[in-house]
Amino acid sequence: MSADGIKLLKTPVLDKSKWMQLPRDVIIGHDVIEQIPKVCEDLGLSGQAFVISGGGTTMKVAGDRVLALLESQFDTDYFLVDAINPETIAKAQKAAANAGFIVGVGGGKVIDTAKIVSFNLDRVFLSVPTAASHDGIASSRASVPSKGGSVSLQAHPPTALIADTKIIAAAPRRLLASGCADVISNYTAILDWELSHRLRGEPVSEYAMALARMTAEITVKNAGVIRLNTEESAWTVVKALVSSGVAMSIAGSSRPASGGEHKFSHALDQLAPGVGLHGEQCGIGSIVTMYLHGGDWREIRTSLQTIGAPTTPAEIGIDDETAAKALVMAREIRPERFTILDMGITDEVARNLIRMLYME
């Protein structure tokens, strides 16, 4: 009896299905905040427009104007965020229960809160940043502080990003420099990802790595322009932050933009909460991790100095001993994410690494 006609095995097929979510509309430029009604029309939005913003200055700078623009087309409501935490997120989510879509207007805390609320409620999310301090303005990740340190949560990227360079350029210069440092740290995040791939077999995305690396390179190349703190500076940095966010969407995780330098930053958040900005801490961590990788750590330091970002713990008000503890503690942050800081750094080595930051 012949078995030729019996198919016992399935024909192999390529199955690499992946769902990537990317911003549909990205508008960057002078006074583009005025285009919000047209963006809503382009997206076919309806129902209540729910604005999540920061109190005080943020509302005066952009929140009130966004509400006024939306009120001409939609029933509107709003919620003010003073700090990002589970309690605030729960209150914002309850207040936005009847929203047709959600607009986040503000800095990192506001954007991340709006991102999580829109994700939990399955609503369209529009990002209107008032500062370019980190790549969360266009990414699918949100960072929420907890007792054990910051937690990175899966969300979704904004359906539209409206970045008004006039508003962003007027923000404190420190915020723009922090955003640049966050982007430059892509260099070491990629090296850590490649290290994990070689040692632990972690899958990588060459497309995501290439985009993240290019974003860091462009930021370094334009460091002199960025330092001038003009609208052109804001435009350059926002473009870089958007590209970094897209790289994360392609990868399906924050890997292209988050390695040991981010674990160092999260450790500092626990040891010295509220002292340094996220991007500033990542920039310092990137100098250290590039040194450990055997790369050109001085180039990273010079670029950060040119932009005006700090390169030592002392510059952000953190003592060297605390910074050294953060380097050792970094391996306890997201232990499933392997980086060069998970290779067993001792207290003595950590102190030497921090002293290296002050070398000429």
Residue, then its C-alpha position, 0 to 999 in steps of 0.5 A: m500500500s502506498a502512502d503517497g496520497i496521504k499528507l501527514l505533515k503540513t507544508p511549512v509556511l512563513d509565520k511572522s505575523k506582527w501588528m505594528q501601530l504607528p502614528r497616522d498624522v505627525i505635524i511639527g512646526h510653528d503654530v501647528i496647535e491651530q491645526i488640531p480641528k483639521v487633524c480631528e476632521d482628518l481622523g474622522l473623530s466624534g463624540q466627546a473630546f476629553v483633554i488631559s493636561g497639567g495644571g497652572t502653566t501647562m494650561k496657560v501655555a497650551g491646554d486652554r487653547v486646545l480646549a477652545l479649538l475643540e469646543s468649536q466642534f465637540d462637547t469637551d471636558y478635561f482632567l488636570v494631572d499633577a503627578i503620575n501614579p496609579e491613583t491619578i490614572a484611575k481617576a482620569q480613566k473614570a472621568a474619561a469614561n464617556a470620551g470619544f477620544i483623548v488629547g494629552v496636552g503637556g509634558g511627560k507625566v501628562i502624555d503618559t497618563a493620557k496614553i495609558v487612559s486611552f489604551n485602557l479605554d480603547r480610545v483614539f489618543l492625540s499627543v500635544p507635547t509642550a516639551a521635548s524632554h523624552d521619547g514618550i511623546a510618540s512611543s507605545r510605552a508609558s512609564v509609571p513610578s511605583k514603590g519598586g521604581s518606575v514601571s514601563l507599561q505597554a500602551h499604544p502610540p498616539t494616532a496623531l502627534i501635534a508638536d508646536t515648535k513655538i511652544i516647545a522652544a519656549a519650555p525650559r532649556r533643560l527639558l530639550a537637553s534632556g530629550c536629546a540625551d534620551v535619544i543619544s542613549n539609543y547608541t548604548a541601548i542598541l549595543d545592550w540589545e546586541l549583547s543580549h542577542r549574542l549571549r542569550g539568543e534574544p531576538v532583534s530587529e535590524y530595522a528598529m536598530a538601524l532607525a534608533r541608531m540613525t536617530a542618535e547619529i543625527t542628534v549628535k551631528n546637530a548638537g551645535v544647532i540644538r544648543l542654540n535653543t531655537e525653534e529649529s532646535a525644537w524641530t530637530v529634537v522632536k523629529a528625533l524623538v518621533s523616530s525613536g518612538v517609531a523604532m520602538s513600535i517596529a520592535g514591539s518593545s522599548r529595546p531600541a531605546s532602552g538598555g542599561e542606561h535606562k536601568f541606571s536611570h530607574a535605579l536613581d529614581q529610587l535612590a534619589p527620587g525627583v532630582g534628575l530628569h529621566g533623559e539627563q540620567c540616561g545620558i550619564g548612564s550612556i557614557v558609562t555603558m559605552y565605556l564598558h562596551g569599549g566604544d567611544w564614550r568621549e564622543i557621547r560625553t562631548s555631544l551631551q556637553t555641546i547640547g548642554a546636558p549634564t555628564t556627571p552626577a554632581e551636575i544634577g545634584i546627585d552625590d557620586e556614592t549614590a550614583a555608584k549604588a545605582l550602577v550596582m542596583a541596575r541589575e535588579i531593575r527589569p531583570e528580564r532585560f539583559t544589559i552590560l550592567d547585568m554582568g556583575i559590577t562590584d561596588e569598587v568597580a562602580r565607584n571607579l566608573i563614576r570617577m571616570l565621568y570626571m576625567e578630562 
